[in-house]
Amino acid sequence: MVGDFELSKTDSIPHDALASSRQRDPEVFLDTIRELLENTAKSKGYNTEGLQGRNALYEFIYHQLGLNTHTHALGEIVYKAVRYNSKKNEEDLVKIAAWALLVWLHHEK
């Protein structure tokens, strides 16, 4: 799917990064989001300039959907939330946060 940060089997989030709830560290969660948006996105060609750089793919989809809308990203968030609710895969929580950060970075008032 275009623009989806779906992880393949070869680049999935390490299980120790998202440890049990007794050992949760917000910094690990944030680092995992950063890894997903920078390195995984770069390796797939989604964004070649890093998290702070211009994300041409996100902007292309944003403008192509009309009315400068975040519909695709918001749809990804809803999809990942529904999937998390049924499968309880914590990788979906990281993906929800990553998509929310992309919307926030591209927010226009």
LINHUCOR-V482316 format. One record per backbone hydrogen bond with DSSP energy under -0.5 kcal/mol. NH is the residue of the N-H (numbers start at 1). CO is the residue of the C=O. If there is no record, write none. Layout:
BEGIN
NH_CO + NH_CO
END
This chain:
BEGIN
4_1 + 11_8 + 12_9 + 17_14 + 18_14 + 19_16 + 23_20 + 24_21 + 28_25 + 29_25 + 30_26 + 31_27 + 32_28 + 33_29 + 34_30 + 35_31 + 36_32 + 37_33 + 38_34 + 39_35 + 40_35 + 41_36 + 42_38 + 43_39 + 44_40 + 45_42 + 46_41 + 47_41 + 53_50 + 56_54 + 57_46 + 59_55 + 60_56 + 61_57 + 62_58 + 63_59 + 64_60 + 65_61 + 66_63 + 69_62 + 69_66 + 74_70 + 75_71 + 76_72 + 77_73 + 78_74 + 79_75 + 80_76 + 81_77 + 82_78 + 83_79 + 84_80 + 85_81 + 86_82 + 87_83 + 88_84 + 90_88 + 92_89 + 93_90 + 94_90 + 95_91 + 96_92 + 97_93 + 98_94 + 99_95 + 100_96 + 101_97 + 102_98 + 103_99 + 104_100 + 105_101 + 106_102 + 107_104
END
